[in-house]
Amino acid sequence: MQLSEGFTSEPIPYEVYRRMLGRSYPEGCPVELTELRYLRVRHIGFDGQEHEGELVVNERIAEDVLEIMAGLFEARYPIEKMRLIDDYDAVDEDSMTDNNSSGFCYRVVSGTNTLSNHARGLAVDINPLYNPYVRENRVEPAAAQPYVDREQDNPYFLRDGDICVMLFTQHGFTWGGHWKGYKDYQHFDIRD
């Protein structure tokens, strides 16, 4: 499926599957490959230039994510990087520290045994270094400690009312910045 030039969704190509296997898609993964889609999207980097990014998401949200990314591109909303988490051997901390925006990764919620919505391809993280997961004294990625104080004036912070939060929530996503008890500022997901 092509939403517009530079915004495509397709079943997982074999070469992408090979990149994922044993990383974000472990042997015996209960999520069927047919449930996932490989997205190519254009985005504006922190350098102000156009870049091509890639995401894997659940087919249920693929069209919505394409529309959101097209809206962010049109608004020139900066996303530093958007590569498959497999380029980081599916190590979430490494991907987040590199400020990589990502989608599918078969894993549990940090500090729990509960599967993350990333494990089903129903979540997307945006600019995670500047928009950390904060729970009590734990900050992820650890390098994001300087960005916990949300009163700072920082153009890369996701905030209530900005175009990124608005587009995701208009498409039915929940934003982790709205959660009670702890915050996951980078995180958008669809709940069942």
C-alpha positions, 0 to 999 in steps of 0.5 A: 500500500502506498499512501503517497510518495515516500509513505508505503506499507507492505508485508514483511519482505524476506530481507527484512525478516532476516534482519529481524530474526533472532532480534526483534522477532525471536525464534518461536515468536507467537506473533505471525509475520502476516500480522506485521507490516514494513513501513517506509516513511519520509521524515525531517531529521534534526538536521532539517533535511529529509530522511527515509525511515523504516518501522515495523508495526501491526497491520491493524495500525499500519495505515494510521501510522502512515497517515500520522507520519505523512502529517508529521512530515508535512508539518516538518516535525523533527524525528532524529532517526527511524531505523528498525530496532534490529540495527541495535540487536533489539536492545531497547536501551541502545536504540533509545539512547541513540534517539531512534524512533521505533515500533515492533519489538517482541519484549516485555514492559520494563521491570515486569513480565508483561508483554509490551504493546511493542511485542504485538506491533501496536506501539510506536516510540518517538524521539525516546532520548528526549522523551524518556520513560520515568517511573519513580527513580528509574529513567529509561534510557539512563542517558535521558536523565537531563530530560526528565524535567519537563519544564525545560524549553526543548523543541524535541519534547513531546507535549500535550497539544503538539502536532505529534501528540495530536495526530497520534491521539486523533488516530486513537492512540494513547500517549504515555505522557497522559498516564497516571503514576508513571510517564512514558513520554516517547510512547504511543499505543493502541489498546485492545 
